[in-house]
């Protein structure tokens, strides 16, 4: 993916000089970004972020339905609503994250509830079959979508369920969705205090009302790093191909697991020091001249060149070492980008962080330790759903 730079004439500096709070502009825009006619768009409303590993789907359920609308609502739409909102699992691989549900939100002139659903992108065929069996194609002709899969599966949607995809820029949707949810959900942003001490470590809310500038590290199958200076003023400054897809792929090869959840569960019970070579394994302790503590990883998988070591490690150890390797690499790149851009707030998002407190705490510790307390690692409750929300906000009922 090549670097992108989206700008308008409202920079952080001239916004503030004109009396605007940049943190509040996006909230106002999110509430008023639609015209009245858009509230007449036919239901149901879906936003999709089709990634390389996981597909994220948001469904907006209106709660301000008038009596006339209720009388006119077709039975198919009622069935779809019941199916999506009364279940937390769909088949073997689809899940609704009920703990993330957002009530009383306003989107495109309507008041309602946002539901968050995910399934492996490899199951897209089953999703389309489900959409067809539930009659979604009879009600919706166009669905807003972002991510690489919006291009990859465009023909499948058209041929199999006669739906068009309105495609939106992935990074723009990511920023828009993140800022909308953060300004709508007062408990969205947080950090980890005392990340290396399990007895004291806890999530602490963070006031993100004045956010700019900040670094956004989006960890999906791969990683994109954005420097964000305003709602429409950001650029992609770096990234890495070693992301969540790498972690899962390597764990499948090394341990025989099949899902991200299985890989994380294995890593939770493992010990990476049986796989990695630490500074103390090389120097016998701390490396004082350069301030390197003895328990710092000096070489990921560095002990696996020994047959004796290989014979003693477990699947759990290998999974933990893989997770630490990927996380440390992401943290190192993020820190360098923050220093280069002179940005103190680093926001980590993406589905790699779902059910993954190990990586979050590693990132929190690394940002704080290596910056001597000048960099703050921040996290978000809705992790990987921002792209799906962002394209839903932009959709005006027409295909791109």
JOLINJO-V417947 format. One record per residue. RES is the residue in one small letter. SS is DSSP state (H for helix, E for strand, C for the rest). PSI is psi in radians with two decimals (* if undefined). NEAR is the number of other ideal C-beta (glycine too) atoms within 8 Angstrom. Layout:
# JOLINJO-V417947
res = (RES,RES)
ss = (SS,SS)
psi = (PSI,PSI)
near = (NEAR,NEAR)
This chain:
# JOLINJO-V417947
res = (x,x,x,x,x,x,x,x,x,x,x,x,x,x,x,x,x,x,x,x,x,x,x,x,x,x,x,x,x,x,x,x,x,x,x,x,x,x,x,x,x,x,x,x,x,x,x,x,x,x,x,x,x,x,x,x,x,x,x,x,x,x,x,x,x,x,x,x,x,x,x,x,x,x,x,x,x,x,x,x,x,x,x,x,x,x,x,x,x,x,x,x,x,x,x,x,x,x,x,x,x,x,x,x,x,x,x,x,x,x,x,x,x,x,x,x,x,x,x,x,x,x,x,x,x,x,x,x,x,x,x,x,x,x,x,x,x,x,x,x,x,x,x,x,x,x,x,x,x,x,x,x,x,x,x,x,x,x,x,x,x,x,x,x,x,x,x,x,x,x,x,x,x,x,x,x,x,x,x,x,x,x,x,x,x,x,x,x,x,x,x,x,x,x,x,x,x,x,x,x,x,x,x,x,x,x,x,x,x,x,x,x,x,x,x,x,x,x,x,x,x,x,x,x,x,x,x,x,x,x,x,x,x,x,x,x,x,x,x,x,x,x,x,x,x,x,x,x,x,x,x,x,x,x,x,x,x,x,x,x,x,x,x,x,x,x,x,x,x,x,x,x,x,x,x,x,x,x,x,x,x,x,x,x,x,x,x,x,x,x,x,x,x,x,x,x,x,x,x,x,x,x,x,x,x,x,x,x,x,x,x,x,x,x,x,x,x,x,x,x,x,x,x,x,x,x,x,x,x,x,x,x,x,x,x,x,x,x,x,x,x,x,x,x,x,x,x,x,x,x,x,x,x,x,x,x,x,x,x,x,x,x,x,x,x,x,x,x,x,x,x,x,x,x,x,x,x,x,x,x,x,x,x,x,x,x,x,x,x,x,x,x,x,x,x,x,x,x,x,x)
ss = (C,C,C,C,E,E,C,C,C,C,C,H,H,H,H,H,H,C,C,C,C,H,H,H,H,H,H,H,H,H,H,H,C,C,C,H,H,H,H,H,C,C,C,C,E,E,E,E,E,E,C,C,C,E,E,E,E,E,E,E,E,E,C,C,C,C,H,H,H,H,H,H,C,C,H,H,H,H,H,H,H,H,H,H,H,H,C,C,E,E,C,C,C,E,E,E,C,H,H,H,C,E,E,E,E,E,E,C,C,E,E,E,E,E,E,E,E,E,E,E,H,H,H,H,H,H,H,H,H,H,H,H,H,C,C,H,H,H,H,C,C,E,E,E,E,E,C,C,H,H,H,H,C,H,H,H,H,H,H,H,H,C,C,E,E,E,E,C,C,H,H,H,H,H,H,H,H,H,H,H,H,H,H,H,C,C,C,C,E,E,E,E,E,C,C,C,C,C,C,C,C,E,E,E,E,C,C,C,C,C,C,C,C,E,E,E,E,E,E,C,C,C,E,E,E,E,E,E,E,E,C,C,E,E,E,E,E,E,E,E,C,C,C,H,H,H,H,H,H,H,H,H,H,H,H,C,C,C,C,H,H,H,H,H,H,H,H,H,C,C,C,H,H,H,C,C,E,E,H,H,H,H,H,C,C,C,E,H,H,H,C,E,C,C,C,C,E,E,E,C,C,C,C,C,C,C,H,H,H,H,H,H,C,C,H,H,H,H,H,H,H,H,H,H,H,H,H,H,H,H,H,H,H,H,H,H,H,H,H,H,H,C,C,C,E,E,E,E,E,C,H,H,H,C,C,C,H,H,H,H,H,H,H,H,H,H,H,H,H,H,C,C,C,C,C,E,E,E,E,E,C,C,C,C,C,H,H,H,H,H,H,H,H,H,C,C,C,C,C,C)
psi = (2.24,2.69,2.51,2.60,1.97,2.17,2.73,-3.00,0.09,1.59,2.82,-0.68,-0.86,-0.36,-0.84,-0.60,-0.39,0.21,0.25,2.53,1.99,-0.48,-0.38,-0.32,-0.74,-0.61,-0.75,-0.74,-0.70,-0.59,-0.47,0.32,-0.05,2.72,2.77,-0.56,-0.41,-0.38,-0.18,-0.04,2.47,2.52,2.78,2.79,2.21,2.53,2.33,2.36,1.82,1.69,-3.13,-0.45,-0.74,2.47,2.22,2.24,2.25,2.41,2.20,2.07,1.93,2.47,-0.06,0.62,2.22,2.92,-0.68,-0.71,-0.72,-0.70,-0.60,-0.22,2.25,2.71,-0.58,-0.76,-0.69,-0.71,-0.72,-0.78,-0.79,-0.75,-0.78,-0.58,-0.28,-0.17,2.65,-0.15,2.52,1.88,-2.61,-0.31,-0.18,2.38,2.47,2.17,1.51,-0.50,-0.25,-0.11,2.37,2.09,2.74,0.79,2.71,2.13,2.21,0.77,0.03,2.59,2.37,-2.75,2.40,2.21,2.53,2.09,2.49,2.63,2.70,2.41,-0.48,-0.28,0.33,-0.63,-0.76,-0.62,-0.76,-0.65,-0.68,-0.79,-0.68,-0.74,-0.51,-0.06,0.32,-0.65,-0.37,-0.31,-0.62,2.19,-0.38,2.35,2.36,2.44,2.68,3.12,2.89,-0.56,-0.33,-0.48,-0.74,-0.70,0.19,-0.79,-0.62,-0.76,-0.73,-0.79,-0.67,-0.57,0.14,0.70,2.44,2.60,2.14,1.90,2.38,2.62,2.34,-0.81,-0.66,-0.73,-0.69,-0.88,-0.82,-0.80,-0.71,-0.82,-0.63,-0.86,-0.69,-0.67,-0.32,-0.62,1.92,-0.27,0.44,-0.80,2.44,2.96,2.94,2.15,2.56,0.99,-0.36,-0.04,1.78,-0.48,-0.39,-0.27,2.34,2.77,2.33,2.21,2.55,2.29,1.92,0.41,-0.42,1.38,-0.41,2.52,2.76,2.77,2.28,2.03,1.83,1.95,1.74,-2.31,-0.76,-2.93,2.30,2.42,2.14,2.43,2.10,2.12,-0.21,2.99,-0.58,0.23,1.65,2.88,2.59,2.09,-0.34,-3.06,-3.13,2.58,-0.16,1.61,-2.59,-0.61,-0.62,-0.81,-0.86,-0.76,-0.79,-0.68,-0.68,-0.72,-0.74,-0.52,-0.26,0.12,2.95,-0.29,2.82,-0.72,-0.73,-0.73,-0.75,-0.68,-0.73,-0.80,-0.58,-0.57,0.17,3.01,1.86,-0.33,-0.25,-0.18,-0.77,2.73,2.19,2.92,-0.72,-0.39,-0.38,-0.78,-0.12,0.05,-2.66,2.68,1.52,-0.78,-0.51,0.19,0.58,2.03,2.67,-0.49,0.20,2.44,2.10,-0.56,1.92,2.27,0.34,-0.29,-0.04,0.05,-0.04,2.19,-0.67,-0.74,-0.75,-0.57,-0.28,-0.25,2.68,2.97,-0.66,-0.73,-0.73,-0.70,-0.73,-0.75,-0.68,-0.75,-0.77,-0.69,-0.89,-0.76,-0.78,-0.68,-0.77,-0.77,-0.69,-0.78,-0.73,-0.75,-0.77,-0.69,-0.72,-0.74,-0.78,-0.66,-0.08,0.83,2.33,-0.39,2.19,2.01,2.16,2.28,3.08,2.75,-0.18,-0.49,-0.11,2.34,0.63,1.10,-0.40,-0.87,-0.68,-0.76,-0.62,-0.76,-0.73,-0.78,-0.79,-0.78,-0.77,-0.79,-0.90,-0.33,0.02,0.70,0.07,-0.33,2.36,2.14,2.12,2.65,2.87,2.43,-0.64,0.14,-1.50,0.16,0.04,-0.65,-0.73,-0.73,-0.72,-0.71,-0.52,-0.67,-0.57,-0.33,2.29,0.30,-0.01,2.58,2.66,*)
near = (4,4,6,8,7,11,7,7,5,11,10,11,6,9,12,10,6,6,4,9,8,14,12,10,13,13,12,8,9,12,7,6,7,10,5,6,5,11,9,4,9,5,7,13,11,12,16,18,17,15,15,9,12,11,16,16,12,15,12,15,12,9,8,7,7,6,5,6,8,8,6,6,8,7,5,10,11,9,10,13,10,8,9,13,10,5,8,5,7,9,9,3,8,12,10,12,9,6,4,9,10,10,5,6,10,6,12,11,9,10,8,11,12,13,12,13,14,12,15,8,12,4,12,12,7,10,11,12,9,10,11,11,6,10,10,12,11,5,12,10,6,12,11,14,15,17,12,9,14,14,7,7,11,10,6,10,13,9,6,9,9,7,13,9,15,13,9,15,8,11,12,10,18,16,15,15,17,14,13,14,15,12,11,10,9,3,6,12,11,13,11,14,8,8,12,6,7,4,4,7,11,7,6,8,7,9,6,10,8,8,11,10,10,11,16,13,14,11,13,17,9,12,15,11,15,14,12,13,9,14,11,8,12,14,9,14,10,7,9,10,7,9,16,14,11,12,13,11,8,9,16,11,6,9,11,5,11,5,6,11,7,10,17,13,8,16,14,9,7,14,7,12,7,10,13,15,9,12,14,10,8,9,8,4,6,9,11,5,4,5,6,9,7,11,7,8,12,11,7,9,9,10,11,9,5,7,5,6,12,8,6,6,10,6,11,12,13,15,17,17,15,14,16,14,12,14,12,12,10,15,12,9,12,15,14,8,14,14,8,7,10,4,11,7,11,16,13,14,15,14,15,11,13,8,6,10,6,13,12,14,12,13,14,12,10,13,16,12,7,8,11,5,5,5,13,10,14,14,14,15,9,12,11,16,14,17,15,16,17,19,18,15,14,10,13,7,7,6,6,6)
